[in-house]
């Protein structure tokens, strides 16, 4: 019979482990575990391939791309995988988009229980909500997800049933609806959506689902409560900022793409199709990954804007990646505030906390540093990139930003990368999905004792 004293060391070790693996670490580890599980499935499950099985590095790359809802691929999803293989990828996309901890927490709630505090903290980190609110937010998240993905699938089936047949349109409709809402960019068509570039209803349907997925669950739930249920009087400052910044980016980018691509990638299209494709080009770089044009034929100004949109990404708590539109908006508002001589950033009659502006600045610096380091590293490990071919340098830069922003757009460089280059992109996709600051917090050492003093202030010249 075990005595309390005998079990005390084991209990102490368990308690120490529980304290170390706090919410943020659990959030990061959940995605890492999902990538490992996805890789194991691609390596071991039968019936996933039409030909030879993927190697370890390629399986890891594909699983990471699906879990991190990126969409970069080293093989053709449409022809290399069977229906079961595509279903496995779609499962990883859905789990990566919503978060595996969210699924676990939801199941526990349905069974009448409650998850541990660490799990609730980790789940809340993924949706950008505080711990106390995760239980009330989680069910609307799943309901909204099912409703939007279901509506998208039905809409696409109605559009595709004529060219693909009633039965043949079912799987592509479901796959693209989930992939679009999760901002994954995986497609069951070998050319992504290039073959549908003249189908306005298809592009508008998928584009709408992408935008809704990139707004974030908190924003969608607030919009539902404000405009449908009318249970709240005003949207929060975060929701207002996310919605307004998204609208500005979509409108501004559409105008730019229309102007610069009218004689390049959009040449030969009818005026209305040209406009719709420009809108889609404005939507998809903010982490969706579908394409209707060949980005190798896109003009340089449009490439620069596409890279900028990749960096910005979608809204916090969404399936999108990037540094997030609210961070970019806060940085711009902070700059404008200083130019006007004011001390505090205000949005919609509300003052934003200085620590939020500081976090946005820290995230921007961290993102730029990661992108610069990854680009340099990829230039070192890729033998072709070490040549004097400047066009290859552009493709490397584009690939790095696409991976970090979990976008999935490519200039046909992914399949040419060496194993070392693919490992660099795997790390980038993972960091882009969990967030640089979350990863840094998860890797941080245990906090030391509280410091009750500070050093004397001294100014440093800036600028």
N, C-alpha and C positions, 0 to 999 in steps of 0.2 A: 504494500500500500504506500502511495506517494505521500510524503509529508509536505506541509506548506513550505518548509524551509528548503526542501529539495527542489521544488518547482520555482522558487523565487528567482534564481539566476535566469532561467529561461523566460519567465515573465518580464524580467527587467530588460532582457535583450529585445523581446518583442515590443515592449513599450518604447525603447530607444529607437527601434526601426520605424515604428509608427510615427514618432515625432520627426524623424529625419525626412521620411517620405510625406511631406506636407502636400497641400492641395496642388500647388503649381507643379511640383515634381510629379505628382500622380497624373496630372493632365498631360505632361510631356511623355511620361512613360507609357501612358495608354496608347498614344499614337505610335511610339516605337514598338510596342507589343503587337499592335495591329499590322504594322509593316512586316514584322517577323512572321506573323501568322499568315499573311497574304503571300509572302515569299514561299513559305513551306507548302501552302496549297498549290502554288504554281509549279513547284518542284515535285510534288508527290501525288496530287489528285489525278485520277485517270480521266481520259476523255476530254481534256481541255484544248487539245491542239489538233489541227488538221495535218500537221507534219511533225518534225522533230521537236522535242521538248526544249524549252528555254534553258540556257545555262544559269549558273548561280548569280552572276553579276546582272545579267539581263532580267532574270526573274525578280531580283531585288529592286532593280530600276523600275520595272513595270508595276510592282506592288507599291513602291513608294510613290510613284506618279498617281496611282489610283487612290491610295489612302490620303495623300496630300492634295487630292483633287486638282492635279496639275494638267495632265493630258499629254505630256511629252511621251513619245513611244519610240522604241527601237525596232518594232515590227509593226506590220499592218494589222490593226485590230480586226478589221473586217474579214481578212482572209486567213490570218495565222491562227486564230482561235475558233473553236467550234461554238455552238450556242451555249454549251455548258461553260466554256472558257470565258465567253463574254458575260455570262451570268455571274461568274465568280468575280470578275472585275467590277461589275455593277454593284455587287454586294459590298466590295471594298470601298467603292465610291460613296455609297450611301452611308456606310459606317464611318468613313472618314469625314464626310460632309457634316453629319450631325454629331459625331463623336461617340465612341464606343461607351464612354461613361454615361452619356445621356440615355442610351438604350438600357444599360444596366439599372440606372436610377428609375427609369420609367417602369421597367418590369417590377422592381421592388415596390413602387407606389401602387401598381395595379394589384399586387398581392397583399396590399394593406400594410406594408412595412415602410421603413424609412432607412435610407442609406446612412453610412457614417458621415461625420462632419468633414473628413478629408475628401470623400467622394463628392459631397455637395460643393465644397470649395473648388475642386477641380472642374466639376461640371459647370459651375458658374463662371469660371475663368474662360471657358470656351464660348460662352454667350454674352459675356460682358455684364453680368448681373451679380448683385451681392448674394451672400449665402442664404439669407432669409427669404429671398424672392425666388429661388430656383424651383421650389416645389410648385409655386403658382404659375411660373412661366413655362415649365417643361411641357405640360399637356397642350397648351396652345401652340407651342413649337411643333409638336408632332401633328396636331390637327392641321395647322397651316401648311406644313410640308406635304402631307397626304393630299390636301385639297389642291394645292398649286401643281404638284406633280401629276395628280390625277387629271386635272383640267387640261394641263399641257399635253398629256398622253392622248386624251380623247380628241383634242383639237388636231394634233398631228395625225392621228389615225384617220380622221375625217378627210384630211388633206391628202394623205398618202394611199388611201384605200383604192383610188382609181388607178394610179400608176403601178402600185405594188400588189394589189389584190387585198381582199378583206383580211385573210389570214396572214399574208406576207407583211402587212403593215403594222401588225400588233407589236412584234418585238422591237422594230426600229422606233416606234412611237414611244413605248415605255422606256427604252434605253436612253433616247435623246431627251425625254422629259426629265428623267432623274439626273442625267449627266449635265443638263443645262441648269437645273435648279441648284445643284451642288457645285456649279461653276467648274466642272471637271474637264470638259472639252473632248472626251473620248467619243468616237463616232463609229457606227457600224458601216459607214460608207468609206471607201478607200480614199476618196478625195475630200473628206469631211463634208462640207456643205457647198462645195464649188458647183456641184451638179444641180443645186437648187437655187442658185444665185438670181435667177429670173422669176422665182416663185415668191412673190411678195408675202402671201399669207404664211408660208413656212418660216421665212426669216423673221417676220414680226412676231409670230407665236414663240419661236425659240428665243428671240431677243427679249421679249417680255418676261419669260420665265427666268432668263439669266439675270435681268435687272432685279427682279423680286428676290432671287436668291442672294444677290450681292448687297441688298439693303440691310440685311441683318434681321434676326428674329425679333429683337426688342423693338425695332422700328416698325416692322410689320404688325406686331401685336398692338403697339400704340396707335397706329393708323386704324386698325380694326376697332379698337375701343373708342377712338375719337369720331370716326366717320360712319361706322356701321352700328355699333352699340350705343354710341354717344354717352358713354359712361365717364369720360374725362373731358375737362373743359379746354385743355390746351395740350399740344405736344411738348415733350421735353426738349430742352435745348439740344441734346445730342441728336434726337430725331429730326429736328428742324435743320440742324447743320448737315446731317447726312443726306437728307432729301434735297436741300438747296444745292449742296456741292455736287451731288450726282446729276442734277438737272443741268447745272452750268457746264459740267464736263461733257455731258452727252450732246448738248446743243453746240458748244464751242468746237468740240472735236468733229462733229458732223460737218460743220461749215468748212473747217480746215481740210478734211478729207475730200469733200466735194471740189474744193478749189484746186488742190494739188494732184488729185487722182483722175481728173476728168480726161486727161490725155495719157494716162498710164494704166493702172490696173482696172479702172472703171470705163476705159474707152470702149466704144462699141455698144454699150448698153443704152436702152431707152431712158429718157430723162427720169421717169418715175423709178425704174429699177436702179438707176445710178444713185438716186437719193436714198432709197431703202438700203442699198449696199453700203453707202457712206454711214448711215445710222448704225448698221450692223458692225462696221469697222470701228465705230466709236464705242460700241457696247462690249465687244468681245475681248479687247486687250485688258480690260479691267478684270482679268483672271478667268475668263470663260474658255478661251482656247479654240473655239470653232473658227473656221475661216471660209470665206467665199472668194478670196483672191489669193494669188501666189505672192507671198511677201518677198520673194526674190525679185519681183518686178515692180515693187512699190517704190515711189520716189523717196529721196533722202529726207525731205522735210516730214513726210508722212511716217517714215521709219522713226525719226526722232520723236515725234508725237506719240507713236505707239509705245516706244520705250518709256516715255514719261508716264503714260497711262498705266503701264505695267507696274511701275514703281508705286503709284498712288493706290491702285487696287480698289477694293470695295469698302463697305462700312464695317465697323467693329461688330463682333458677335455674329458675323455672317459666314457663309461658306467660301467667301472670297479671300484672297491673300493680299499682298502688297502692304505698304505702310499705313493704309486706310485713309479714306477721304476726310474723315474728321481731323486726323493728324495734319494732313496737308492744309486743310482749311484753317486750323488753329495757327499753324506756322505763318500762313499768309496774313491772317488777321492780326497776329502779334506784330509782324513787320509793319503793317499798315497803322496799327495803333501807336507804335513808337514814332513813326514818321509824323503823325499828327500831334505828338507831344503828350499823349495820354499814358497812364500807367497800367490800366487794366483792360483786358480784352472783354468785350461785351457782345452778346448775340441775342437778338430778339428781346431786348429789355432785361437780360440777365447777364451777370458778370461771371465769367469763367474763372475757376480757381487757377492761381499761378502754377500750382503743382501739375495741373493738367497740361498747361502750355509747356512746362518744363519736360514732362514725359514725352510730349510730341516732339520736342527738340531732340531729346535723347534718342528717341526711336529713329528720327531722321538721320542723326549722326551715325548710329549703329548700322542702319540700313546701307548708307553710302559706304561705310567702311567694309561691310561684308561684301557688297557688290564689287568694290575695287579689289579686295583681296582675292575673291573667287575668280575674277577676270584675269588677274595676274597669274594665279595658280593654273588656270585652264590654258593660258598661253604657254606656260612652261611644260605642261604634260602632253600637250597635243603637238606632234611633230610637224604637221602641216601649218599650224598657226605660227610656228617659229620662222617661217619663210617670209619673203617680202610681199606676200599677197595681202594687200590691205583689205580686199573684199572679204577675205577669210576672217580678218580681225573684226569686221562689222558683224559677221555671222556669230562669232564667239560672244561678242557683247550682247547681241540680241538673245542668244541662248541663255546666257547667265541671268539676264533680267527676266526672261520668261520663266525660268526655274524658280528664282527667288520670289517672284510675284505669283507663283502657282498658276501661271497663265496657260501654258501649253502651246502657244504659237511657236513656230520654228521656221527657219530659212533652210530647211532640209539639212541641218547640221547634226542632229541628234544621232542618226544612224551611223555617222562617220566617226563618232568619238571613240577613243580608246577606252579600255576598262577603267583606267585612272580618271579620265575625263568624266565618265559616267558616274563614278563614285563622288566626284566633286558636285555634280548636279544632284545626286541623291541627297547629299548633305544640304545643299541649297534648298531643295524642295521641302525638306523636313523643317529647316529653320524658318522658311517662309510660311509654312502652315501653322506651326505652333507660335511663331512670333519671336523676334530676337530678344525682347525684354523678358518674356516668359522663360525662354531657354536659359538666359543668363541667371534669372532668379532660381531656376531649378538646379543649376550647376553651382550656385553660390555655397560657400561653406556655412556651417552652422553659425548663427549669430553669437557674437561674444557678449560679454556683460554690458549692461546699459551704461552709456557715458553721460555723466552729469555735468560736464564742462564743455566749453568751446574755446578755441583760440581767438586772439584779437583779430578784428577785421582789418583788411588792407586791400585797397582797390587794385585792379589790374586793368590796363588800357585794352579796350576791345575795338577792332576795326581800324 
